[in-house]
Amino acid sequence: MVWLLVIPCFGIVWNFFVFLKLSDSFKSYFDSQGVMDVGDCNRTLALAYCITAVLCIVPCLNYIAGPASLVLLVITLVKYNELKNRIPAVY
């Protein structure tokens, strides 16, 4: 369902579902393993990215929200990668 993000206009709304559910999924996994040092698993940062992505639609505000959204997206994806690397590989 992640590929729905590439649909114009719909992807802006779908960000809220994908990124917040991904954070919830990581949190659920780490809670089940008893790992408590992960915090909210990037949920607030993902929410900030989703909000700035929506603000990119607003004229004149998009000059500030656009670069902020890009920076937050990169930081969010890097943090998700760090969380993914903490999960042991099962063969």
Secondary structure, DSSP 8 states (H G I E B T S, - for coil): -GGGGGSTTHHHHHHHHHHHHHHHHHHHHHHHHT--TTTTTTHHHHHHHHHHHHHTTSTTTHHHHHHHHHHHHHHHHHHHHHHHHTS----
